[in-house]
């Protein structure tokens, strides 16, 4: 979404440990949130 809107930089702050763990683990699988995590990981590359 950020790429589509030409947003070059985005800061995401998290305080939920489960979300941080899921984001940190490239092999995390959850059919509901995995697409969102994949999009966030692409922003970091």
Secondary structure, DSSP 8 states (H G I E B T S, - for coil): -TTTTT----------HHHHHHHH-TT---TTTHHHHHHHHHHT-
